[in-house]
Amino acid sequence: MPSLFATFPSPSSGTIDIGPLSVHMYGITLLVAIVCAIGLTGLRWTRRGGDWDLVLRAAVWGVAAGIVGARLCHVITSYDQLPDHWWGPFAVWEGGLGIWGGIFFGVIAGGIVVWRSGESVALFADCLAPALLLAQGIGRWGNWWNQELFGKPTDLPWGLDINAEHCPVNYLDLASGCTENFHPIFLYEFIFDLIGVGVLLLVERLVRIRPPGLFALYIAWYTLGRVFEEQLRIDPSHEFLGQRLNFWVAAFLFVLSMAFFIWWQFVRKHRGPGPSVVGPGTVPGGGPAMAVPKGRVRPPR
């Protein structure tokens, strides 16, 4: 039964009515996440001699492509969960964004913008890495508004109270409503992501990393959290070998990102790679350089 001392209630509605308008808080949460990501990326990029214009242009294309990719990923992998209407595949306000598709499409689109400007895509990716993790953490609060992304039942004092209309059928009593409180997985991921932002910034400050090494660490950090998160989730999912599909995706990306990081930082470094294009006022590995013209080719150190 739900604990009398449960301290994490769910909102009664995912929308706020302002006159004739209904504001979907899921969308507002995503908007806040995007603004925070752009702000942090811009601060980090401009400190390395870049300009805000490129950050904003990359954001416009990256966000647009990311939303399309995230929704496409959800539609393909969870087609049976879409609203039963012709507009079901486009109902982003109902939730349902696949993070893998969003990051992939968004990063590719933003990277093309940076590449076409003549700047270092690798360096820009490292500037973006903590900001993406911050945005993902903030964006998870949209799941709270929609009463989704909760885990197995729990008696912990921060167990999430779920309304009857969002309660899984096997935990629903028609008379009393939801009979259990659940793990607030969105909250766990929010905390894990914020810690990750701090870890990435600290690693960058203490260790010299060749771009895009920090971006690889971002992927490793996030996917490590997802491996454990998938053990708690109870929402519908395809399974393979007894594990949720996203468990295997996260595990594969964790291994791949760590392998790339080790190879890029230690193995390839000693093979003496060819020259690379660096951005304005930067050298490979991050940090300011003295009078480095835009697009100048310098061998990595």
C-alpha positions as CSV (number, residue, x, y, z in Angstrom):
1,M,0.0,0.0,0.0
2,P,1.2,3.6,-0.6
3,S,3.2,4.9,2.4
4,L,1.6,7.5,4.5
5,F,4.9,9.3,4.5
6,A,5.5,9.2,0.8
7,T,7.2,12.5,0.0
8,F,7.1,12.5,-3.8
9,P,3.7,13.2,-5.2
10,S,2.9,13.4,-8.9
11,P,1.3,16.4,-10.5
12,S,-2.5,16.2,-11.0
13,S,-2.1,17.2,-14.6
14,G,0.7,17.6,-17.2
15,T,-0.9,20.8,-18.5
16,I,-1.5,24.3,-17.2
17,D,-4.4,26.2,-18.6
18,I,-3.9,29.9,-19.3
19,G,-7.2,31.2,-20.6
20,P,-8.0,29.3,-23.7
21,L,-4.5,27.9,-24.0
22,S,-3.3,24.6,-22.5
23,V,0.5,24.7,-21.9
24,H,2.1,21.3,-21.9
25,M,4.7,21.2,-19.1
26,Y,6.6,18.4,-20.9
27,G,7.4,20.8,-23.7
28,I,8.2,23.7,-21.3
29,T,10.6,21.4,-19.5
30,L,12.4,20.4,-22.7
31,L,12.6,24.1,-23.6
32,V,14.3,24.9,-20.3
33,A,16.7,22.0,-20.9
34,I,17.6,23.3,-24.4
35,V,18.2,26.8,-23.2
36,C,20.5,25.6,-20.4
37,A,22.4,23.4,-22.8
38,I,22.9,26.3,-25.3
39,G,24.0,28.6,-22.5
40,L,26.6,26.2,-21.0
41,T,27.9,25.3,-24.5
42,G,28.2,28.9,-25.5
43,L,30.1,29.8,-22.3
44,R,32.6,27.0,-22.8
45,W,33.0,27.6,-26.6
46,T,33.5,31.4,-26.3
47,R,36.1,30.9,-23.6
48,R,38.1,29.0,-26.2
49,G,37.9,31.8,-28.6
50,G,34.8,30.8,-30.5
51,D,31.7,32.9,-31.1
52,W,28.1,32.7,-30.0
53,D,26.8,32.8,-33.6
54,L,28.1,29.4,-34.3
55,V,26.7,28.0,-31.1
56,L,23.2,29.3,-31.9
57,R,23.3,28.1,-35.5
58,A,24.4,24.7,-34.4
59,A,21.7,24.7,-31.8
60,V,18.9,25.5,-34.3
61,W,19.8,22.7,-36.6
62,G,20.8,20.3,-33.8
63,V,17.7,20.8,-31.8
64,A,15.4,20.4,-34.8
65,A,17.1,17.3,-36.0
66,G,17.3,15.9,-32.4
67,I,13.6,16.2,-31.9
68,V,12.9,14.5,-35.2
69,G,15.4,11.8,-34.4
70,A,14.1,11.2,-30.9
71,R,10.5,10.9,-32.0
72,L,11.5,8.7,-34.9
73,C,13.4,6.4,-32.6
74,H,10.3,6.2,-30.3
75,V,7.9,5.6,-33.1
76,I,10.1,2.7,-34.5
77,T,10.8,1.0,-31.2
78,S,7.5,1.7,-29.4
79,Y,4.9,1.9,-32.2
80,D,2.3,0.0,-30.1
81,Q,2.4,2.8,-27.4
82,L,1.4,5.6,-29.8
83,P,-2.0,7.4,-29.4
84,D,-4.6,5.7,-31.5
85,H,-5.1,8.7,-33.9
86,W,-3.6,9.8,-37.2
87,W,-1.6,12.4,-35.4
88,G,-0.2,9.8,-32.9
89,P,3.3,9.6,-34.4
90,F,3.6,13.4,-34.1
91,A,2.3,13.8,-30.6
92,V,5.5,14.9,-28.9
93,W,3.5,16.6,-26.1
94,E,2.4,13.2,-25.0
95,G,5.9,12.1,-24.3
96,G,7.8,9.4,-26.0
97,L,11.2,10.6,-27.2
98,G,14.0,8.1,-27.8
99,I,17.2,9.6,-26.4
100,W,19.4,7.5,-28.7
101,G,17.8,8.9,-31.9
102,G,17.7,12.4,-30.5
103,I,21.4,12.6,-29.6
104,F,22.5,10.9,-32.8
105,F,20.5,13.1,-35.2
106,G,21.2,16.2,-33.1
107,V,24.9,15.8,-32.9
108,I,25.2,14.9,-36.6
109,A,23.3,18.0,-37.6
110,G,25.2,20.3,-35.3
111,G,28.5,18.8,-36.3
112,I,27.8,19.5,-39.9
113,V,27.1,23.1,-39.1
114,V,30.4,23.4,-37.2
115,W,32.3,21.5,-39.9
116,R,31.0,23.8,-42.6
117,S,32.1,26.8,-40.6
118,G,35.7,25.6,-40.7
119,E,35.9,25.0,-36.9
120,S,37.0,22.0,-35.0
121,V,34.1,19.5,-34.6
122,A,36.0,17.5,-32.0
123,L,36.6,20.6,-29.8
124,F,33.0,21.7,-30.2
125,A,31.8,18.3,-29.2
126,D,33.9,18.5,-26.0
127,C,32.4,21.9,-25.2
128,L,28.9,20.4,-25.8
129,A,29.4,17.2,-23.7
130,P,28.6,18.5,-20.2
131,A,25.8,20.7,-21.6
132,L,24.1,17.6,-23.2
133,L,24.2,15.8,-19.9
134,L,22.7,18.8,-18.1
135,A,19.9,19.0,-20.7
136,Q,19.1,15.3,-20.4
137,G,18.9,15.6,-16.6
138,I,16.6,18.7,-16.7
139,G,14.5,17.2,-19.5
140,R,13.7,14.1,-17.3
141,W,11.4,16.3,-15.2
142,G,9.1,16.3,-18.2
143,N,8.6,12.6,-17.4
144,W,7.4,13.6,-13.9
145,W,4.8,15.9,-15.4
146,N,3.6,13.1,-17.7
147,Q,3.8,10.5,-14.9
148,E,6.0,8.2,-16.9
149,L,9.5,6.7,-16.5
150,F,9.0,5.2,-13.0
151,G,10.3,1.9,-11.8
152,K,9.4,-1.0,-9.7
153,P,7.4,-0.7,-6.5
154,T,9.3,0.6,-3.5
155,D,8.7,1.3,0.2
156,L,11.4,4.0,0.3
157,P,10.3,7.3,1.6
158,W,10.8,9.0,-1.7
159,G,8.6,6.5,-3.5
160,L,6.6,8.1,-6.3
161,D,2.8,8.3,-6.0
162,I,1.1,7.6,-9.4
163,N,-2.4,8.6,-10.2
164,A,-4.9,5.8,-11.1
165,E,-5.0,6.7,-14.8
166,H,-1.2,6.3,-15.2
167,C,-0.9,3.3,-12.9
168,P,0.1,-0.1,-14.4
169,V,-2.9,-2.4,-14.5
170,N,-1.4,-5.0,-12.2
171,Y,-1.0,-2.4,-9.5
172,L,-4.4,-0.8,-9.9
173,D,-7.4,-1.2,-7.6
174,L,-10.6,0.2,-9.0
175,A,-11.7,1.4,-5.5
176,S,-8.5,2.7,-4.0
177,G,-6.4,3.6,-7.1
178,C,-2.7,2.7,-7.4
179,T,-1.7,0.2,-4.6
180,E,2.0,0.9,-4.7
181,N,4.5,3.7,-4.8
182,F,7.3,3.4,-7.4
183,H,11.0,4.2,-7.9
184,P,11.2,7.7,-9.4
185,I,13.7,6.8,-12.1
186,F,13.5,10.2,-13.7
187,L,14.8,11.7,-10.4
188,Y,17.6,9.1,-10.2
189,E,18.7,10.0,-13.7
190,F,18.5,13.7,-12.9
191,I,20.8,13.4,-10.0
192,F,23.2,11.0,-11.8
193,D,23.3,13.4,-14.8
194,L,24.1,16.4,-12.6
195,I,26.9,14.5,-10.8
196,G,28.2,13.6,-14.3
197,V,28.3,17.3,-15.3
198,G,30.5,18.0,-12.3
199,V,32.7,15.0,-13.0
200,L,33.2,15.9,-16.7
201,L,34.1,19.5,-15.8
202,L,36.5,18.3,-13.0
203,V,38.2,15.8,-15.3
204,E,38.6,18.4,-18.0
205,R,40.2,20.8,-15.4
206,L,42.6,18.2,-13.9
207,V,43.5,16.1,-17.0
208,R,44.6,17.1,-20.5
209,I,42.2,15.3,-22.9
210,R,42.4,15.2,-26.6
211,P,39.1,16.2,-28.2
212,P,36.6,14.6,-28.6
213,G,37.7,12.6,-25.5
214,L,35.4,14.4,-23.2
215,F,32.4,13.6,-25.4
216,A,33.4,10.0,-25.3
217,L,33.4,10.2,-21.5
218,Y,30.0,11.8,-21.6
219,I,28.6,8.8,-23.5
220,A,30.2,6.4,-21.1
221,W,28.9,8.1,-18.1
222,Y,25.3,8.4,-19.3
223,T,25.2,4.8,-20.7
224,L,26.6,3.4,-17.4
225,G,23.7,5.0,-15.6
226,R,21.2,3.6,-18.1
227,V,22.5,0.1,-17.6
228,F,21.5,0.2,-14.0
229,E,18.3,2.2,-14.7
230,E,17.0,-0.4,-17.1
231,Q,17.0,-2.9,-14.2
232,L,14.4,-0.9,-12.4
233,R,12.1,0.2,-15.3
234,I,8.7,-1.6,-15.7
235,D,7.3,0.3,-18.7
236,P,6.7,-1.9,-21.8
237,S,9.9,-2.7,-23.8
238,H,11.2,-5.2,-26.2
239,E,13.5,-7.8,-24.6
240,F,16.5,-9.7,-25.8
241,L,18.2,-12.5,-23.8
242,G,16.1,-11.6,-20.7
243,Q,17.1,-7.9,-20.7
244,R,15.4,-4.8,-22.0
245,L,16.5,-3.7,-25.4
246,N,17.8,-0.4,-24.0
247,F,20.0,-2.3,-21.6
248,W,21.9,-3.8,-24.5
249,V,22.1,-0.5,-26.4
250,A,23.5,1.2,-23.3
251,A,26.0,-1.6,-22.5
252,F,27.2,-1.6,-26.1
253,L,27.7,2.2,-26.3
254,F,29.4,2.2,-22.9
255,V,32.0,-0.4,-24.1
256,L,32.4,1.4,-27.5
257,S,32.9,4.8,-25.9
258,M,35.4,3.6,-23.4
259,A,37.3,1.7,-26.0
260,F,37.4,4.8,-28.2
261,F,38.5,7.0,-25.3
262,I,41.4,4.6,-24.4
263,W,42.5,4.2,-28.1
264,W,42.2,7.9,-28.9
265,Q,44.0,9.2,-25.7
266,F,46.7,6.6,-25.4
267,V,47.2,4.3,-28.5
268,R,46.7,6.7,-31.4
269,K,48.5,9.5,-29.6
270,H,51.7,7.5,-29.7
271,R,51.3,6.7,-33.4
272,G,51.7,10.3,-34.3
273,P,48.5,11.2,-36.2
274,G,48.6,13.7,-39.0
275,P,47.7,17.4,-38.6
276,S,44.2,18.5,-37.6
277,V,42.3,21.6,-38.0
278,V,41.8,23.6,-34.7
279,G,39.3,26.3,-33.9
280,P,39.9,29.9,-33.2
281,G,42.2,30.5,-30.2
282,T,42.5,26.8,-29.4
283,V,44.9,23.9,-29.6
284,P,44.0,20.2,-29.7
285,G,43.2,19.0,-26.2
286,G,41.4,22.2,-25.3
287,G,42.6,25.4,-23.7
288,P,43.7,28.7,-25.2
289,A,46.5,29.1,-27.6
290,M,48.4,32.3,-28.6
291,A,47.4,33.8,-31.9
292,V,46.1,30.7,-33.7
293,P,44.2,31.9,-36.8
294,K,40.9,30.4,-37.6
295,G,41.2,27.0,-39.4
296,R,45.0,26.9,-39.1
297,V,46.5,23.5,-39.3
298,R,48.7,22.5,-36.4
299,P,50.0,19.1,-35.5
300,P,48.5,17.8,-32.2
301,R,50.8,17.7,-29.2
